[in-house]
Amino acid sequence: MPITLRKATKNEYRAIAHLLASNHLPTADIDEKNITLFVGLIDEKIVATIGVETYGNEALLRSLCVKDGFKNQKLGEKMLSYLLNFCTHENIQTVYLLTTTAEHYFARFGFETITRDETPPSIQNTREFQSICPSSAIIMALKL
């Protein structure tokens, strides 16, 4: 089935929040102004989402998520590629992420584990870094 990838509309945020929550991913701040969300649509229904929180030339990847029933079809890979393309066009130099479960997945795309001390202040000061994700979360970075 063909997938359509595009920037999410505000009207889709409730459906995105439901998808994230059903996969135990954070939803608390997805509507903040510096967060851009993207959706993957099949038959005009949201089956995947990913977001990015931008700070100058640095960005924090937010919650890559694929709906049950659509996993193992490389949709996550397509969403990630779409997001990284967006970041390149926005002159982002480094994309960071926090994960408790997907370190090996993101390493396949060139993300490398870094320490909390190596994380720039703009990322350390995010709600996701400070309170939403546990302090045990692994931090990864990808230079574009």
C-alpha positions in Angstrom: 0.0 0.0 0.0 1.4 3.4 -0.8 2.1 5.8 2.0 1.7 9.6 1.9 4.2 11.5 4.1 3.5 15.1 5.1 3.5 17.7 7.8 0.7 17.1 10.3 -2.2 19.6 10.6 -3.4 20.9 14.1 -6.6 19.0 13.5 -4.6 15.7 13.5 -2.9 16.3 16.8 -5.6 14.4 18.8 -5.2 11.3 16.6 -1.4 11.6 16.8 -1.6 11.9 20.6 -3.8 8.7 20.7 -1.3 6.8 18.5 1.6 7.9 20.7 -0.2 7.1 24.0 -1.2 3.7 22.7 2.5 3.0 22.2 3.6 4.4 25.6 5.2 7.4 24.1 5.0 11.0 25.5 2.3 13.4 24.4 2.5 16.1 27.0 4.1 18.8 24.8 3.5 17.8 21.2 1.6 21.1 20.5 4.5 23.4 21.4 5.4 25.9 18.7 8.9 24.7 18.0 7.7 21.1 17.5 6.8 20.0 14.0 4.9 16.8 13.6 4.7 14.6 10.4 2.3 11.8 9.6 2.3 8.8 7.4 -1.1 8.1 5.8 -2.5 5.0 4.2 -6.0 5.3 2.8 -6.1 8.8 4.4 -5.7 7.3 7.9 -2.7 8.1 10.2 -0.6 5.0 10.5 2.7 6.6 11.5 4.1 9.7 13.1 7.4 11.4 13.9 8.3 14.8 15.2 11.2 17.2 15.5 11.8 20.0 18.1 14.2 22.6 16.7 16.6 24.9 18.4 18.7 26.9 15.8 20.8 24.4 14.0 20.1 21.6 16.5 17.1 19.4 16.7 15.5 16.8 19.0 13.8 13.9 17.2 10.4 13.2 18.8 8.6 9.9 19.0 8.8 7.9 15.9 5.8 5.7 16.0 4.0 3.2 13.7 0.5 1.9 14.4 0.1 -1.8 15.2 -0.8 -3.7 12.1 1.5 -1.6 10.0 4.8 -2.4 11.6 7.6 -4.3 9.8 6.8 -2.6 6.5 9.7 -0.1 6.7 7.3 2.7 7.5 9.5 3.8 10.4 12.4 4.0 8.1 10.4 6.1 5.6 9.3 8.5 8.3 12.8 8.9 9.7 14.2 9.5 6.2 11.5 12.1 5.6 12.3 13.9 8.9 16.0 13.9 8.2 15.4 15.4 4.8 13.3 18.1 6.4 16.1 18.8 8.9 18.6 19.1 6.1 16.4 21.6 4.3 16.0 23.5 7.6 19.9 23.7 8.0 19.9 21.5 11.0 23.4 20.3 11.7 22.8 17.7 14.4 19.7 15.7 15.3 19.5 14.3 18.8 17.2 11.7 20.4 16.4 10.1 23.7 15.4 6.4 23.8 14.8 3.7 26.3 14.1 0.9 23.8 15.3 1.7 20.2 19.1 2.3 20.5 19.9 -0.5 18.0 17.2 0.7 15.6 18.6 4.2 15.4 22.2 3.1 15.2 21.4 1.5 11.9 20.8 5.0 10.5 24.1 6.4 11.8 23.0 7.7 15.2 25.7 7.4 17.8 25.3 7.2 21.6 26.6 10.2 23.5 26.8 11.1 27.1 24.5 13.6 28.9 27.6 15.9 29.2 28.1 15.8 25.4 24.5 17.0 24.8 24.3 20.7 24.0 22.4 23.0 26.4 19.6 23.6 23.9 18.7 19.9 24.0 19.4 19.5 27.8 16.9 22.3 28.5 14.0 20.6 26.7 11.1 19.2 28.7 11.7 15.8 27.1 15.3 15.8 28.4 14.6 17.3 31.8 11.4 15.5 32.8 9.5 13.6 30.2 12.1 10.9 29.5 13.7 9.1 32.4 17.3 9.9 33.3 18.2 6.4 32.2 17.3 7.2 28.6 20.1 6.8 26.1 21.0 9.9 24.2 22.0 9.6 20.5 23.2 12.1 17.9 23.4 12.2 14.1 25.5 14.9 12.3 23.8 15.8 9.0 
